[in-house]
Amino acid sequence: MSDFDLHALAIPSTARSIRRWFALPVILAGTFMVTLDFFIVNVAIPSIQRDLHADAAELEWVVAGYGLAYAALLIIGGRLGDLRGRRRIFIAGLAAFTLASAACGFAPDATVLIAARIAQGIGAALLAPQVLAVLGTLYTGADRARAFAAYGVVLGIAAASGQMIGGLLISADILGVGWRACFLVNIPIGVAALLLSVAAVPESRAASRGRLDLPGAALVTLSIAMLLLPLIGGRAAGWSPWTWFCFAAAAIFLAAFTLQQRRRAAIGAAPLVDPALFQVHGFRVGLLAVLALFSGVASFFFVLALYLQQGRGLAPLASGLVFTTMALAFSVTSLTAARINRWLGRATLPVGALGMAVGLGALRLIVGWNGVGGPLFPLIAALLVDGAGMGLVMAPLVATVLAGMPAHHAGAAAGVLATAQQVANALGVALISLAFFGALEHAGCAAAFTASLNGLVALALVLAVLVWRVQRRP
């Protein structure tokens, strides 16, 4: 019998089937919100800087602080869902995220905004892993493939359309709140999703629940936090001794976590992350591919928004419309990825990654030639190529990696991949910001953007190699 609390046997099969599909848009609304909020803030960064008088380090924290809390607590959030009930933790995370969004929208200064963004990340860390877990247990066979495909498409569209939505909200300036609308818009969506979740989402728990591994949870949270903290604040602090202490502490905590998880697995206790996952070749390589993909996407959207608004002087709406071209190309290729895969076979993911590299490389040449001037059309053409390549990779990659996992590892593998995605988001913004703001101080916005693009092109080429190896797994 399934581990669902569907009050199942009393509900006719047709009603259960309808209920299953009614649950999908409700839980994907949570995915859309938490993904959108990582990216929607990019288009609001210049407005936030002017309104709150934020410096470069505070701007990085507004973006990456959300990703840091999200990434550091995601594994714990997934395990809490296994133990306490996935619907219960999904609702708790959604409520926390909605309240934190209100705090962001009413923040009087940069410090409060950063704190509220971290609170948003905590809510997202509770919410997001339940989505993958519910999809993996509520659907089977072809229905599961459809559900994961929908998840990938929603993820990508939220990332690619965030800037357009943010630009529309800022330009509309409803009630005169300006950039604050980017956060306040979550309140009605969150409240509606909360009300529907109770009726639409079935409760489920892991069959073998055990107890939460508190030492492991502390070690993995500290290792991620100690890695990201100096990357976000190190440049502004002049790489003072505390930053190097954090890097060393991150390595120590990660090593301790690895040993502790192996020890728990050896004695039959439930680890947070089963070491057996990493014995699967496709998963190891796929994890690296997820890190490469999402670190590149998150950081590119961040520096592109700065280039368009601070460099070219575009208004938030105009900047968002430029992003829309990439979102459209992404939507077309992600929605037709199955058909394209029938033509290209195993080459689909590598072709998508190479398309990203070509689009980013062309953008680098265009900006290097025109600086912060020149027509927008060549820049938009390059973004179309990048977006089309992204659509061929982002939606299918997670499903491809999980398809190669044994069934008893599928849930844990999904949790680790989700964690890797959020670590990559925060890590990418932190690393590419070092290149961007470092060059901005001496050479201007165009040079800062091209310096960032150099690293992003290299990352896309690495991604092409990794996804090719994922496709070639035994």
ABEGO torsion letter per residue (X at the ends): XBABBAGAAABBAAAAAAAAAAAAAAAAAAAAAAAAAAAAAAAAAAAAAAAAGBBAAAAAAAAAAAAAAAAAAAAAAAAAAAAAEAAAAAAAAAAAAAAAAAAAAABABAAAAAAAAAAAAAAAAAAAAAAAAAAAAABBEAAAAAAAAAAAAAAAAAAAAAAAAAAAAAAAGBGGAEAAAAAAAAAAAAAAAAAAAAAABBBBBBABAEBBBAAAAAAAAAAAAAAAAAAAAAAAAGGBAAAAAAAAAAAAAAAAAAAAAAAAAAAGBBBABBAAAAABAAAAAAAAAAAAAAAAAAAAAAAAAAAAAAAAGBBAAAAAAAAAAAAAAAAAAAAAAAAAAAAAEAAAAAAAAAAAAAAAAAAAAAAAAAEABEBAAAAAAAAAAAAAAAAAAAAAAAAAAAAABBAAAAAAAAAAAAAAAAAAAAAAAAAAAAAAAAAAAAAEAAAAAAAAAAAAAAAAAAAAAAAAAAAABX
